[in-house]
Amino acid sequence: MALTFFLRSKKAVLDRCRDDYVTKMRLKYAPFYHAIESQKGTTIRLDGREMIMLSSNDYLGLSFHPKVIEAGRAAFLKWGTSTTGARPSNGSRTYHVELEQRLATFLGREACHIHAAGYLSCLSSVAAFATKGDVIFADKNIHSCLWDGIRLSMATVERFSHNNPDDLRDVITSSNSQAPRLLVIEGVYSMEGHIARLPELTDLADEHGCFTVLDDAHGFGVLGRQGRGTADHFGVNSRIDVVCGSLSKSLASTGGFVAASREVIEYLRSNSKQTIFSAAISPSQAACAQASLELMQSEPEHLERLWANTKKYRAMLKSLGLDTWESETPAVPIVLGSKERVYPFWRALLEKGIFTVLSIAPAVPVGKDLIRTAISAMHTDEQIEKIGDALVYAMKKL
């Protein structure tokens, strides 16, 4: 106690940093920020050991595709490393416009805008369009980027139970406000692996005049024709006002996109601070995303392999009696229910050469503490068998 007293500074924020319990626990147990030493496909090297990556969002496995790598290299040589500027001023390039046009066409939209981060795209998809006095109806399990967009908008927010159209109906009808309304949802919820019940949700949005924002970061490349996403999967594309997502998953790059009608995108470009004041995506990352988009359309075997692996993996988890939270997608949680069970399970998998990510409350609902896993088209049958053996070993540690 005396030592702590003498270490305390006159700066309260420094004391807050020193005393933070979450940081102390993270440093003690070290579940995060592991620096991978090398990677080739779904094989990584960590702390000098070869391991299988089982928590990547590289769903289609295109991050090591020769055509994607070559596209990124060629863009570096042609354009240099960075635009060093924001799009409205000195940062816009023809390769940005070309990628935006191709994404818009692929998604059946009039226009698109790309950002340097998926977080920026999804945040701005809410913050740019909602304002103080509006009402936002939000699935309670939406991603942090959408919640940040909601907070910045200063709109009133009404939460509804996860993926529950009946509860949404009750929440909407109990809201007497005649203010402009927005519905904010995801296409695929990456922590749970659930697919949004879009037909029923869009019915309610249409009935009550909601401007609908769909974050499809984990549905794009995974669902729909050639990976066009959740709206295409259900045939409701024309009923969604804004589709946003990430370039860092199925498109094997970094960055994000917002796709909508031309008038909506031009409004975004005029009013979104995240769009106006952030630097443009680099040439190599734009090129990698465009090459991946082309491969999604010309090489369907990646999507086919992804779903074959997903079905095999989920069947294996079911045979072991593990709770997958009724996941319907390649994002497959293993729900263990408490941090006391999650941590030894995660450590046991690591011992057996399987790299995963743990997530505990409050990042997930209480009682849903889990191991987040994700299948890729690059996983081999041999790797999936090794994963199965490691899971059996981990179960014995519980």
C-alpha positions as CSV (number, residue, x, y, z in Angstrom):
1,M,0.0,0.0,0.0
2,A,2.8,2.4,0.9
3,L,4.6,1.8,-2.4
4,T,1.3,2.3,-4.3
5,F,0.8,5.6,-2.5
6,F,4.3,6.9,-3.5
7,L,3.8,5.8,-7.1
8,R,0.6,7.8,-7.5
9,S,1.1,10.8,-9.7
10,K,-0.7,14.1,-9.9
11,K,-2.2,13.0,-13.2
12,A,-5.4,11.1,-12.6
13,V,-5.4,9.6,-16.1
14,L,-2.0,8.1,-15.6
15,D,-3.2,6.5,-12.3
16,R,-6.2,5.2,-14.2
17,C,-3.9,3.5,-16.7
18,R,-1.7,2.0,-14.0
19,D,-4.6,0.7,-11.9
20,D,-6.8,-0.7,-14.7
21,Y,-7.9,-4.2,-13.8
22,V,-8.8,-5.3,-17.3
23,T,-5.3,-4.4,-18.5
24,K,-3.6,-6.2,-15.6
25,M,-5.6,-9.4,-16.3
26,R,-4.8,-9.2,-20.0
27,L,-1.1,-8.9,-19.3
28,K,-1.2,-11.7,-16.7
29,Y,-3.0,-14.3,-18.9
30,A,-1.9,-13.0,-22.3
31,P,-4.8,-14.1,-24.4
32,F,-4.4,-11.3,-27.0
33,Y,-1.8,-9.4,-29.0
34,H,0.1,-12.5,-30.0
35,A,2.6,-11.5,-32.7
36,I,2.7,-14.2,-35.4
37,E,6.2,-14.7,-36.8
38,S,5.2,-16.0,-40.2
39,Q,2.2,-17.3,-42.1
40,K,1.5,-19.2,-45.3
41,G,-2.2,-19.8,-45.8
42,T,-3.7,-21.3,-42.7
43,T,-0.3,-22.3,-41.3
44,I,1.3,-19.8,-38.9
45,R,4.4,-19.7,-36.7
46,L,4.0,-18.5,-33.2
47,D,6.7,-18.6,-30.5
48,G,8.8,-20.8,-32.8
49,R,6.0,-23.4,-33.2
50,E,4.0,-24.2,-36.3
51,M,0.2,-23.8,-35.8
52,I,-3.1,-23.9,-37.6
53,M,-4.9,-20.6,-37.8
54,L,-8.5,-21.1,-36.8
55,S,-9.7,-17.6,-36.2
56,S,-9.0,-15.7,-39.4
57,N,-11.6,-13.8,-41.4
58,D,-9.9,-14.8,-44.6
59,Y,-13.0,-16.8,-45.5
60,L,-12.2,-17.4,-49.2
61,G,-8.5,-17.8,-48.6
62,L,-7.6,-15.2,-51.2
63,S,-4.9,-13.4,-49.1
64,F,-2.3,-15.8,-50.5
65,H,-3.7,-16.1,-54.0
66,P,-0.9,-15.4,-56.6
67,K,-3.1,-13.0,-58.6
68,V,-4.0,-11.0,-55.5
69,I,-0.3,-10.7,-54.4
70,E,0.8,-9.7,-57.9
71,A,-2.0,-7.1,-58.1
72,G,-0.8,-5.5,-54.9
73,R,2.9,-5.6,-56.0
74,A,2.1,-4.0,-59.3
75,A,0.1,-1.2,-57.7
76,F,3.0,-0.4,-55.4
77,L,5.3,-0.1,-58.4
78,K,2.9,2.1,-60.3
79,W,1.4,4.3,-57.6
80,G,3.9,4.2,-54.7
81,T,3.0,3.4,-51.1
82,S,0.3,5.9,-50.2
83,T,-1.8,8.8,-51.4
84,T,-0.9,10.7,-48.2
85,G,-4.2,12.5,-48.3
86,A,-7.9,12.4,-47.9
87,R,-10.3,11.8,-50.9
88,P,-11.9,15.3,-51.0
89,S,-8.5,17.0,-51.3
90,N,-5.4,15.4,-52.7
91,G,-6.0,11.7,-52.0
92,S,-8.4,10.5,-54.7
93,R,-7.1,8.3,-57.5
94,T,-8.6,6.6,-60.5
95,Y,-8.0,3.2,-58.9
96,H,-10.4,4.2,-56.0
97,V,-13.1,5.2,-58.5
98,E,-12.6,1.9,-60.4
99,L,-12.9,-0.3,-57.3
100,E,-16.0,1.7,-56.2
101,Q,-17.7,1.2,-59.5
102,R,-16.9,-2.5,-59.6
103,L,-18.2,-3.0,-56.0
104,A,-21.3,-1.0,-56.7
105,T,-22.1,-3.1,-59.8
106,F,-21.4,-6.3,-58.0
107,L,-23.8,-5.3,-55.2
108,G,-26.5,-4.0,-57.5
109,R,-26.0,-0.4,-56.3
110,E,-25.6,2.9,-58.1
111,A,-22.6,4.0,-56.2
112,C,-20.0,3.1,-53.5
113,H,-17.4,4.8,-51.4
114,I,-14.4,3.1,-49.9
115,H,-12.6,4.0,-46.7
116,A,-9.2,3.0,-45.2
117,A,-10.8,0.9,-42.6
118,G,-14.0,-1.2,-42.3
119,Y,-14.6,0.3,-38.9
120,L,-14.8,3.8,-40.6
121,S,-17.2,2.6,-43.3
122,C,-19.6,1.0,-40.9
123,L,-19.4,3.8,-38.4
124,S,-20.1,6.4,-41.1
125,S,-23.0,4.4,-42.4
126,V,-24.9,5.4,-39.3
127,A,-23.2,8.7,-38.2
128,A,-23.6,10.3,-41.6
129,F,-27.3,9.7,-42.0
130,A,-28.7,9.8,-38.5
131,T,-28.9,13.0,-36.5
132,K,-30.2,14.3,-33.1
133,G,-34.0,13.8,-32.9
134,D,-34.0,10.7,-35.1
135,V,-34.8,7.3,-33.7
136,I,-32.5,4.3,-34.4
137,F,-33.8,0.7,-33.9
138,A,-30.7,-1.4,-33.3
139,D,-30.2,-5.2,-32.8
140,K,-28.6,-5.4,-29.4
141,N,-25.7,-7.5,-30.7
142,I,-24.5,-5.2,-33.5
143,H,-20.8,-4.5,-33.8
144,S,-18.9,-1.8,-31.8
145,C,-18.4,0.2,-35.0
146,L,-22.2,0.6,-35.4
147,W,-22.6,1.5,-31.8
148,D,-20.0,4.2,-32.2
149,G,-21.8,5.5,-35.2
150,I,-25.0,5.7,-33.2
151,R,-23.3,7.5,-30.4
152,L,-21.8,10.1,-32.7
153,S,-25.2,10.7,-34.4
154,M,-26.7,11.7,-31.0
155,A,-30.0,10.1,-32.2
156,T,-32.3,8.3,-29.8
157,V,-31.6,4.6,-29.8
158,E,-34.1,1.7,-29.1
159,R,-32.6,-1.7,-28.8
160,F,-34.4,-4.9,-29.7
161,S,-33.6,-8.5,-28.9
162,H,-31.0,-10.1,-31.1
163,N,-32.3,-11.2,-34.5
164,N,-35.9,-11.1,-33.2
165,P,-38.5,-9.5,-35.6
166,D,-41.3,-9.9,-33.1
167,D,-39.4,-7.9,-30.5
168,L,-38.6,-5.3,-33.1
169,R,-42.2,-5.0,-34.0
170,D,-43.1,-4.4,-30.3
171,V,-40.3,-1.8,-29.9
172,I,-41.3,0.1,-33.0
173,T,-45.0,0.1,-32.2
174,S,-44.3,1.3,-28.6
175,S,-42.3,4.2,-30.0
176,N,-44.7,7.1,-30.5
177,S,-42.1,9.3,-32.1
178,Q,-42.9,10.6,-35.6
179,A,-39.2,11.4,-36.1
180,P,-37.2,9.9,-39.0
181,R,-36.4,6.3,-38.3
182,L,-33.4,4.0,-39.0
183,L,-33.0,0.3,-38.7
184,V,-29.4,-0.8,-38.0
185,I,-28.5,-4.5,-38.3
186,E,-25.8,-7.0,-39.5
187,G,-26.1,-9.5,-42.2
188,V,-24.0,-12.1,-40.4
189,Y,-23.2,-11.7,-36.7
190,S,-19.6,-12.7,-36.5
191,M,-19.5,-13.6,-32.8
192,E,-22.6,-15.8,-33.0
193,G,-22.5,-16.9,-36.7
194,H,-26.1,-16.1,-37.1
195,I,-27.7,-14.9,-40.3
196,A,-30.1,-12.0,-40.0
197,R,-33.7,-12.7,-40.5
198,L,-33.8,-10.1,-43.3
199,P,-37.1,-10.8,-45.0
200,E,-39.0,-10.2,-41.7
201,L,-36.9,-7.3,-40.6
202,T,-37.2,-5.5,-43.9
203,D,-40.9,-6.0,-43.9
204,L,-41.1,-4.1,-40.6
205,A,-38.6,-1.5,-41.9
206,D,-40.8,-0.9,-45.0
207,E,-44.0,-0.8,-43.0
208,H,-42.7,1.8,-40.5
209,G,-40.6,3.9,-42.9
210,C,-37.1,2.9,-41.6
211,F,-34.0,3.8,-43.5
212,T,-32.1,0.5,-43.3
213,V,-28.4,0.1,-42.7
214,L,-26.9,-3.4,-43.1
215,D,-23.4,-4.2,-42.0
216,D,-22.5,-7.1,-44.2
217,A,-18.8,-7.4,-43.4
218,H,-19.2,-11.2,-42.6
219,G,-21.9,-11.9,-45.2
220,F,-20.0,-10.4,-48.2
221,G,-18.1,-13.2,-50.0
222,V,-19.9,-15.9,-48.0
223,L,-23.6,-15.7,-48.8
224,G,-25.5,-14.9,-52.0
225,R,-24.7,-15.4,-55.7
226,Q,-20.9,-15.4,-56.0
227,G,-20.7,-14.0,-52.5
228,R,-22.9,-10.9,-53.1
229,G,-24.0,-11.1,-49.5
230,T,-26.9,-11.5,-47.2
231,A,-29.3,-9.2,-49.0
232,D,-28.8,-11.1,-52.2
233,H,-29.1,-14.4,-50.3
234,F,-32.6,-13.5,-49.4
235,G,-33.5,-11.5,-52.5
236,V,-34.1,-8.3,-50.6
237,N,-31.4,-6.1,-52.0
238,S,-33.7,-3.4,-53.3
239,R,-35.2,-3.0,-49.8
240,I,-31.9,-2.2,-48.1
241,D,-30.8,1.5,-48.2
242,V,-27.2,1.1,-47.3
243,V,-24.9,-1.9,-47.3
244,C,-21.5,-1.4,-45.6
245,G,-18.7,-3.8,-45.0
246,S,-15.0,-4.6,-44.9
247,L,-12.3,-5.3,-47.5
248,S,-10.3,-7.2,-44.9
249,K,-12.3,-10.4,-44.9
250,S,-13.4,-12.1,-48.1
251,L,-11.6,-9.4,-50.2
252,A,-8.2,-10.2,-48.6
253,S,-7.2,-6.6,-48.1
254,T,-7.8,-3.8,-45.6
255,G,-10.4,-1.0,-45.7
256,G,-14.1,-0.8,-46.0
257,F,-17.0,0.2,-48.3
258,V,-20.4,1.8,-48.2
259,A,-22.8,1.0,-51.1
260,A,-26.1,2.7,-51.8
261,S,-27.9,4.9,-54.3
262,R,-26.0,7.7,-55.9
263,E,-27.8,10.4,-53.9
264,V,-27.1,8.6,-50.6
265,I,-23.4,8.2,-51.4
266,E,-23.0,11.8,-52.4
267,Y,-24.7,12.9,-49.2
268,L,-22.2,10.7,-47.3
269,R,-19.3,12.4,-49.1
270,S,-20.6,15.8,-48.2
271,N,-21.6,15.2,-44.5
272,S,-19.5,12.3,-43.1
273,K,-16.5,13.6,-41.1
274,Q,-15.0,10.1,-41.2
275,T,-15.1,10.2,-45.0
276,I,-14.0,13.8,-45.4
277,F,-11.0,13.8,-43.0
278,S,-9.5,10.3,-43.2
279,A,-6.7,9.3,-45.6
280,A,-7.5,7.4,-48.7
281,I,-6.9,3.6,-49.0
282,S,-3.4,2.8,-50.3
283,P,-2.9,1.7,-53.9
284,S,-1.8,-1.9,-53.0
285,Q,-4.8,-2.5,-50.8
286,A,-7.2,-1.2,-53.4
287,A,-5.6,-3.4,-56.0
288,C,-5.7,-6.5,-53.8
289,A,-9.4,-5.9,-53.1
290,Q,-10.2,-5.5,-56.8
291,A,-8.3,-8.7,-57.7
292,S,-10.2,-10.6,-55.0
293,L,-13.5,-9.3,-56.3
294,E,-12.6,-10.5,-59.8
295,L,-11.7,-13.9,-58.4
296,M,-14.9,-14.2,-56.5
297,Q,-16.6,-14.1,-59.9
298,S,-14.2,-16.1,-62.0
299,E,-13.2,-18.9,-59.5
300,P,-16.3,-20.2,-57.7
301,E,-14.3,-23.1,-56.3
302,H,-13.2,-20.9,-53.3
303,L,-16.7,-20.3,-52.1
304,E,-17.6,-24.0,-52.7
305,R,-14.6,-25.1,-50.7
306,L,-15.5,-22.7,-47.9
307,W,-18.9,-24.2,-47.4
308,A,-17.7,-27.8,-47.7
309,N,-15.2,-27.1,-45.0
310,T,-17.8,-25.3,-42.9
311,K,-20.2,-28.2,-43.0
312,K,-17.5,-30.7,-42.2
313,Y,-16.3,-28.6,-39.3
314,R,-19.7,-27.9,-37.8
315,A,-20.6,-31.6,-38.1
316,M,-17.4,-32.5,-36.1
317,L,-18.3,-30.0,-33.4
318,K,-21.8,-31.4,-33.1
319,S,-20.5,-34.9,-32.8
320,L,-18.3,-33.7,-29.9
321,G,-21.4,-32.2,-28.2
322,L,-20.0,-28.7,-28.3
323,D,-22.3,-25.7,-28.2
324,T,-21.9,-23.6,-31.4
325,W,-24.7,-21.1,-30.6
326,E,-26.6,-22.5,-33.6
327,S,-24.1,-20.9,-36.0
328,E,-25.2,-21.0,-39.6
329,T,-22.0,-19.7,-41.2
330,P,-18.2,-20.2,-41.3
331,A,-17.9,-18.0,-38.2
332,V,-18.4,-20.7,-35.5
333,P,-18.3,-20.0,-31.8
334,I,-17.6,-22.7,-29.2
335,V,-19.7,-21.5,-26.3
336,L,-18.4,-22.7,-22.9
337,G,-20.3,-20.3,-20.6
338,S,-17.7,-18.9,-18.3
339,K,-14.2,-17.5,-18.3
340,E,-13.1,-20.3,-16.0
341,R,-13.9,-22.7,-18.8
342,V,-12.9,-20.6,-21.7
343,Y,-9.3,-19.9,-20.7
344,P,-8.1,-23.5,-20.1
345,F,-9.9,-24.6,-23.3
346,W,-8.1,-21.9,-25.3
347,R,-4.7,-22.8,-23.7
348,A,-5.2,-26.5,-24.4
349,L,-5.9,-25.7,-28.1
350,L,-2.8,-23.5,-28.2
351,E,-0.8,-26.4,-26.7
352,K,-1.9,-28.6,-29.6
353,G,-1.0,-26.1,-32.2
354,I,-4.4,-24.5,-32.9
355,F,-4.7,-20.7,-32.8
356,T,-8.1,-19.3,-31.7
357,V,-9.4,-16.3,-30.0
358,L,-11.4,-16.2,-26.7
359,S,-14.2,-13.8,-25.9
360,I,-15.7,-13.4,-22.5
361,A,-18.4,-11.1,-20.9
362,P,-19.0,-8.2,-21.3
363,A,-17.8,-8.6,-24.9
364,V,-20.4,-11.4,-25.2
365,P,-23.6,-11.8,-23.1
366,V,-23.2,-13.3,-19.6
367,G,-23.2,-17.1,-19.9
368,K,-22.0,-17.0,-23.5
369,D,-18.3,-16.8,-22.9
370,L,-16.7,-18.5,-25.9
371,I,-13.9,-19.5,-28.2
372,R,-14.3,-17.8,-31.6
373,T,-13.3,-19.9,-34.5
374,A,-13.6,-19.4,-38.2
375,I,-13.2,-21.7,-41.1
376,S,-11.5,-20.8,-44.4
377,A,-11.5,-22.2,-47.9
378,M,-7.8,-22.8,-47.3
379,H,-8.1,-25.3,-44.5
380,T,-7.2,-28.8,-45.7
381,D,-8.9,-32.0,-44.7
382,E,-5.8,-33.0,-42.7
383,Q,-5.9,-29.7,-40.8
384,I,-9.5,-30.2,-39.9
385,E,-8.7,-33.6,-38.6
386,K,-5.9,-32.1,-36.4
387,I,-8.4,-29.5,-35.2
388,G,-10.7,-32.3,-34.2
389,D,-8.0,-34.1,-32.2
390,A,-7.1,-30.8,-30.4
391,L,-10.7,-30.2,-29.5
392,V,-11.0,-33.6,-27.9
393,Y,-7.8,-32.8,-25.9
394,A,-9.2,-29.4,-24.9
395,M,-12.5,-30.9,-23.7
396,K,-10.6,-33.1,-21.3
397,K,-9.1,-30.0,-19.7
398,L,-12.5,-28.7,-18.6
